[in-house]
Amino acid sequence: MQNNDNYLKSLKKSRRFVNFNSTRRVRRTALDFLFWKLGLYNQEDEKIVIPKDFSFPKIDRPYDASKPWAMWVGHCTFLIKVNNLNILTDPIWTQKCSPSQKIGPQRKHPPAIDLNQLTKVDYVVISHNHYDHLDKKTVINLNKKFPNIKWIVPLGMKKWMKRRKIKNVYELDWWQSYEDEFIQIHATPAQHYSGRSIFDGNKVLWAGYVIISKNGQKKIYFTGDTGYNDIDFKQIGDKFKYMDLSLIPIGTYVPRQFMNPVHIDPQDAVKIHKDVNSNFSVAMHWKIFNLSDEAMIQPPYELYLNLQKENIDLSKFRVLDPGAYVNW
C-alpha cells in the first residue's frame, strides 16, 4: 500500500496530487473536454443495440425498516441507516451540477426525498470536489439544519469547508481513518482527479470510503468516482476482507477512450464488486445527470450482460429507482 508520506511529498513538490497506481494519464483539462465535444474520441464500436423492452429485472426483497437500509436519493447521494446512525454520501439536492444554477447539466429526476424531510444526519462523506459530488448550496443547507454533522473529506478540502463556516470537518489521506465510539471511516484510493475551475486541477485529493459500524461490524464501501486498475481495489478487498454493501458507479463512460481512466463502465463495476468481495452492491452515478454520451438505459443493460457473463446472481448487484429502499 502507498505510504501516506508520498502524497504529502507529492503535494509539497508539485502542489498537485497524483494517481500512483494508474498506468494511464488521468487528469482531465479543458482541452481534453474540447476534444471530446469536437468528436475526436467518438468510436463506432461503442454503438450498442439495446432491446426496446429492456429493463433491469426487479428483485422482490421485503424491506424491513428495523434492519440496516440504504435509499438512493439520486446520482451518488445515498441515505444510509445502520445502528441508528444516518449517513449521507456526496449529497447534492440542486437542479444543476454546476458553478451556476443558470447553466450546466440539468437533473433528470428530482431528489427522492426533500432535504427538509431529513430528520437526522450524523455523518457526511465527500469523495471529491467536482460539482456533481460537492454542492455548495446543499452543504450549507445541511450544516444549517444539522450543525453537529461530522464531515469526512479528502486531504486538502478542509479549507473549502471552513470558508463556508462548516465545523466538525475531518480531512483524510488515503488509508487514513476517522474513528469515534460508534463508527470507523477509512479513506481508500480511487483513480480520479479533482478541480472546480481550470486553475485548481488535482490540488485536492479524491477518495472512496469504507465505513464500519462498530455495533455489528457492518461494512459499507462507497467508491466515489473512479476508473479501474488492477491494484487499488484488490488492496481494499485484501485489507477489509468483504463488504456488506458496496455503492458502485455504472454510468458516465462513453466515449470510453476519454472516460475510462476516470469513470468505470459496467464491466469494471463488476470487477470492483468481485475485487472487494461485496456481498451486495447497488449501482450509482447514472440516470440523474447526463454527463456523457451513452444512452440512459445503456449502463443497466451492460451491467445486466456482465453479471450474466460472470455468473453473478442479479440479486447481488441491484439497479434501483430513485427513492427505493434496500436492506443489506
C-alpha positions as CSV (number, residue, x, y, z in Angstrom):
1,M,0.0,0.0,0.0
2,Q,1.2,3.5,-0.8
3,N,2.9,5.3,2.1
4,N,0.9,8.5,3.1
5,D,4.2,10.5,3.2
6,N,4.5,10.1,-0.6
7,Y,1.3,12.0,-1.1
8,L,2.4,14.8,1.2
9,K,5.8,15.0,-0.6
10,S,4.0,15.0,-4.0
11,L,1.7,17.8,-2.9
12,K,4.6,19.8,-1.5
13,K,6.7,19.4,-4.6
14,S,4.1,19.9,-7.3
15,R,1.1,21.2,-5.3
16,R,-0.9,18.6,-7.1
17,F,-2.0,15.0,-6.2
18,V,-1.4,12.1,-8.5
19,N,-2.8,8.6,-9.1
20,F,0.1,6.4,-8.2
21,N,-1.3,3.1,-9.4
22,S,-2.7,4.2,-12.7
23,T,-0.8,3.4,-15.9
24,R,-2.8,6.0,-17.8
25,R,-2.9,9.8,-17.8
26,V,-5.9,10.5,-15.6
27,R,-6.0,14.2,-15.1
28,R,-8.5,16.0,-17.4
29,T,-8.1,19.5,-18.8
30,A,-10.3,22.0,-20.6
31,L,-8.5,20.9,-23.8
32,D,-9.5,17.3,-23.2
33,F,-13.1,18.3,-22.8
34,L,-12.9,20.4,-26.0
35,F,-11.6,17.4,-28.0
36,W,-14.4,15.3,-26.6
37,K,-17.1,17.8,-27.7
38,L,-15.5,18.1,-31.1
39,G,-16.0,14.3,-31.5
40,L,-12.3,13.3,-31.6
41,Y,-12.9,10.5,-29.1
42,N,-16.0,9.0,-30.7
43,Q,-15.7,5.4,-31.7
44,E,-18.1,3.5,-33.9
45,D,-17.8,0.2,-31.9
46,E,-19.4,1.9,-28.9
47,K,-22.8,1.8,-30.5
48,I,-24.7,-0.9,-28.7
49,V,-28.1,-2.2,-29.7
50,I,-30.4,-2.3,-26.7
51,P,-33.7,-4.2,-26.8
52,K,-36.5,-1.7,-26.8
53,D,-38.3,-3.6,-24.0
54,F,-35.3,-3.9,-21.7
55,S,-35.5,-3.0,-18.1
56,F,-33.2,-4.3,-15.3
57,P,-35.0,-7.3,-13.7
58,K,-36.8,-6.3,-10.5
59,I,-35.9,-8.4,-7.4
60,D,-38.6,-8.9,-4.8
61,R,-36.9,-8.4,-1.5
62,P,-39.0,-7.4,1.5
63,Y,-37.9,-4.1,3.2
64,D,-37.6,-4.0,7.0
65,A,-37.1,-0.6,8.5
66,S,-35.7,-2.1,11.7
67,K,-32.7,-3.5,9.8
68,P,-29.8,-1.6,8.1
69,W,-31.0,0.1,5.0
70,A,-29.9,2.4,2.1
71,M,-32.0,4.7,0.0
72,W,-30.9,6.0,-3.3
73,V,-31.6,9.8,-3.3
74,G,-30.0,10.1,-6.8
75,H,-26.6,10.2,-8.6
76,C,-24.1,9.3,-5.8
77,T,-26.3,10.5,-2.9
78,F,-27.4,7.7,-0.6
79,L,-29.1,8.0,2.8
80,I,-27.9,5.0,4.8
81,K,-29.1,3.9,8.2
82,V,-27.2,1.5,10.4
83,N,-27.5,1.1,14.2
84,N,-29.4,4.3,14.5
85,L,-26.7,6.3,12.6
86,N,-27.7,8.3,9.5
87,I,-25.0,8.7,6.9
88,L,-25.1,10.7,3.6
89,T,-22.8,10.2,0.7
90,D,-21.9,13.0,-1.8
91,P,-25.1,15.0,-1.1
92,I,-26.5,17.1,-4.0
93,W,-30.0,18.5,-3.9
94,T,-29.7,21.2,-6.5
95,Q,-31.2,21.1,-10.0
96,K,-27.8,21.6,-11.8
97,C,-24.3,20.3,-11.0
98,S,-22.5,23.5,-12.0
99,P,-21.0,26.6,-10.6
100,S,-24.2,28.4,-11.5
101,Q,-27.8,27.1,-11.4
102,K,-28.4,29.0,-14.6
103,I,-26.2,26.8,-16.7
104,G,-24.8,23.2,-16.7
105,P,-26.2,19.7,-16.6
106,Q,-29.8,19.6,-15.5
107,R,-31.1,17.0,-13.1
108,K,-33.3,14.4,-14.9
109,H,-35.0,13.1,-11.8
110,P,-35.8,15.1,-8.6
111,P,-34.1,14.1,-5.3
112,A,-36.0,11.1,-3.9
113,I,-36.5,12.9,-0.6
114,D,-36.7,16.7,0.1
115,L,-33.8,17.9,2.1
116,N,-36.2,19.4,4.6
117,Q,-37.7,16.0,5.2
118,L,-34.4,14.7,6.6
119,T,-34.8,14.2,10.4
120,K,-31.2,13.3,11.4
121,V,-27.8,13.2,9.7
122,D,-24.8,12.1,11.7
123,Y,-22.1,11.8,9.1
124,V,-21.5,13.0,5.6
125,V,-18.7,11.6,3.4
126,I,-17.5,13.7,0.4
127,S,-15.4,11.8,-2.2
128,H,-14.1,14.8,-4.1
129,N,-14.8,18.4,-5.2
130,H,-16.4,18.0,-8.6
131,Y,-19.7,19.9,-8.8
132,D,-21.8,16.7,-9.1
133,H,-20.3,15.5,-5.8
134,L,-19.6,18.6,-3.7
135,D,-22.5,21.0,-4.0
136,K,-22.1,24.3,-2.1
137,K,-25.8,25.1,-1.5
138,T,-26.5,21.6,-0.3
139,V,-23.6,21.6,2.1
140,I,-24.6,24.9,3.6
141,N,-28.2,23.9,4.0
142,L,-27.3,20.6,5.6
143,N,-25.0,22.4,8.0
144,K,-27.7,24.8,9.0
145,K,-30.2,22.0,9.6
146,F,-27.8,19.7,11.3
147,P,-24.9,21.7,12.8
148,N,-23.4,18.6,14.6
149,I,-22.8,16.6,11.4
150,K,-19.3,15.1,11.2
151,W,-17.9,15.8,7.7
152,I,-15.4,13.4,6.3
153,V,-13.5,14.9,3.3
154,P,-10.3,14.1,1.3
155,L,-7.0,15.8,2.0
156,G,-6.9,19.4,1.0
157,M,-10.7,20.1,1.2
158,K,-11.0,21.3,4.8
159,K,-10.0,24.8,3.7
160,W,-13.0,25.0,1.4
161,M,-15.3,23.7,4.1
162,K,-14.1,26.3,6.6
163,R,-14.7,29.1,4.2
164,R,-18.4,28.1,4.3
165,K,-18.2,28.0,8.1
166,I,-18.6,24.3,8.3
167,K,-17.3,22.8,11.5
168,N,-16.5,19.2,12.6
169,V,-14.5,18.6,9.4
170,Y,-12.1,15.6,9.3
171,E,-9.7,15.5,6.5
172,L,-8.2,12.2,5.4
173,D,-5.4,10.9,3.1
174,W,-5.8,7.5,1.5
175,W,-5.6,4.8,4.1
176,Q,-6.1,7.2,7.0
177,S,-9.2,6.8,9.2
178,Y,-11.7,8.7,11.3
179,E,-13.0,6.9,14.4
180,D,-15.3,7.6,17.3
181,E,-17.3,5.4,19.7
182,F,-19.8,4.5,17.0
183,I,-18.0,4.2,13.7
184,Q,-14.8,3.9,11.7
185,I,-14.5,5.7,8.4
186,H,-11.4,4.7,6.2
187,A,-10.4,6.8,3.2
188,T,-9.5,4.5,0.3
189,P,-7.8,5.0,-3.0
190,A,-9.7,5.9,-6.1
191,Q,-8.5,6.6,-9.7
192,H,-9.8,10.0,-10.5
193,Y,-9.0,13.7,-10.3
194,S,-10.2,16.9,-8.7
195,G,-10.9,20.6,-9.5
196,R,-13.7,23.2,-9.6
197,S,-12.0,25.5,-12.1
198,I,-9.3,25.5,-14.8
199,F,-6.8,26.7,-12.2
200,D,-7.1,24.1,-9.3
201,G,-6.7,20.7,-11.0
202,N,-5.7,18.0,-8.6
203,K,-4.9,20.4,-5.7
204,V,-7.3,18.4,-3.6
205,L,-7.3,14.7,-3.1
206,W,-10.2,12.3,-4.1
207,A,-11.2,9.2,-2.3
208,G,-13.6,6.3,-1.6
209,Y,-14.6,5.3,1.9
210,V,-15.1,2.1,3.8
211,I,-17.5,2.8,6.7
212,I,-17.7,0.3,9.5
213,S,-20.4,0.4,12.1
214,K,-18.9,-0.8,15.4
215,N,-22.1,-2.3,16.6
216,G,-22.3,-5.4,14.5
217,Q,-19.3,-4.6,12.3
218,K,-21.3,-3.9,9.2
219,K,-19.1,-2.7,6.3
220,I,-20.1,-0.2,3.6
221,Y,-17.9,0.6,0.6
222,F,-18.6,3.9,-1.2
223,T,-16.2,4.0,-4.2
224,G,-16.7,7.7,-5.1
225,D,-15.8,8.4,-8.7
226,T,-13.1,6.2,-10.1
227,G,-11.5,4.5,-13.1
228,Y,-10.3,0.9,-12.7
229,N,-6.9,-0.5,-12.1
230,D,-5.6,-3.9,-11.0
231,I,-4.1,-2.8,-7.7
232,D,-6.3,-0.4,-5.7
233,F,-9.5,-2.4,-5.4
234,K,-7.8,-5.7,-4.8
235,Q,-5.8,-4.0,-1.9
236,I,-9.1,-2.7,-0.5
237,G,-10.6,-6.2,-0.7
238,D,-7.4,-7.7,1.0
239,K,-7.5,-5.2,3.8
240,F,-11.2,-5.3,4.7
241,K,-11.9,-8.9,3.6
242,Y,-15.5,-8.3,2.4
243,M,-18.2,-5.6,2.2
244,D,-21.8,-5.9,3.3
245,L,-22.9,-3.1,1.0
246,S,-21.0,-1.5,-1.9
247,L,-22.1,1.6,-3.8
248,I,-20.5,1.4,-7.2
249,P,-20.8,3.7,-10.3
250,I,-22.1,2.2,-13.5
251,G,-22.5,5.3,-15.7
252,T,-20.7,8.2,-17.5
253,Y,-18.2,6.1,-19.6
254,V,-18.8,6.9,-23.3
255,P,-16.7,7.7,-25.2
256,R,-14.6,5.1,-23.3
257,Q,-11.2,6.2,-24.6
258,F,-11.9,9.5,-22.9
259,M,-13.9,8.5,-19.8
260,N,-12.5,5.1,-18.7
261,P,-9.4,6.4,-17.0
262,V,-11.6,8.3,-14.6
263,H,-15.1,6.6,-14.7
264,I,-15.7,2.8,-14.7
265,D,-18.1,1.2,-17.1
266,P,-20.4,-1.7,-16.0
267,Q,-17.7,-4.3,-16.8
268,D,-15.3,-2.6,-14.4
269,A,-18.1,-2.1,-11.9
270,V,-18.5,-5.9,-11.8
271,K,-14.7,-6.2,-11.4
272,I,-14.8,-3.9,-8.3
273,H,-17.8,-5.9,-6.9
274,K,-15.6,-9.0,-7.1
275,D,-12.3,-7.4,-6.0
276,V,-13.7,-6.1,-2.7
277,N,-15.7,-9.3,-2.1
278,S,-19.0,-7.4,-2.0
279,N,-22.0,-9.4,-0.6
280,F,-24.4,-6.8,-2.1
281,S,-23.8,-3.9,-4.4
282,V,-26.0,-1.0,-5.6
283,A,-25.5,1.0,-8.8
284,M,-25.0,4.7,-8.7
285,H,-23.7,7.6,-10.9
286,W,-26.2,7.1,-13.7
287,K,-29.7,8.3,-14.7
288,I,-29.8,11.6,-12.8
289,F,-27.4,13.8,-14.7
290,N,-26.5,13.4,-18.4
291,L,-22.7,13.7,-18.2
292,S,-21.6,11.6,-21.1
293,D,-22.6,10.1,-24.5
294,E,-24.2,6.7,-23.6
295,A,-27.9,6.3,-23.8
296,M,-29.6,6.5,-20.3
297,I,-30.6,2.8,-20.4
298,Q,-27.2,1.6,-21.6
299,P,-25.5,1.3,-18.1
300,P,-28.0,-1.1,-16.6
301,Y,-28.2,-3.1,-19.8
302,E,-24.4,-3.5,-19.9
303,L,-24.4,-4.3,-16.2
304,Y,-27.0,-7.0,-16.8
305,L,-24.9,-8.6,-19.6
306,N,-21.7,-8.5,-17.5
307,L,-23.4,-10.0,-14.4
308,Q,-24.7,-12.8,-16.5
309,K,-21.3,-13.3,-18.1
310,E,-19.6,-13.6,-14.7
311,N,-22.4,-15.9,-13.3
312,I,-23.3,-13.4,-10.6
313,D,-26.9,-13.5,-9.3
314,L,-28.8,-10.4,-10.2
315,S,-29.9,-10.0,-6.6
316,K,-26.2,-9.4,-5.7
317,F,-25.9,-6.2,-7.7
318,R,-29.0,-4.1,-7.9
319,V,-30.2,-1.2,-10.0
320,L,-32.6,0.9,-8.1
321,D,-35.2,3.6,-8.9
322,P,-34.6,6.8,-7.0
323,G,-36.3,6.6,-3.6
324,A,-36.1,2.8,-3.4
325,Y,-35.0,1.3,0.0
326,V,-33.0,-1.8,0.3
327,N,-31.8,-3.8,3.3
328,W,-28.3,-5.0,3.4
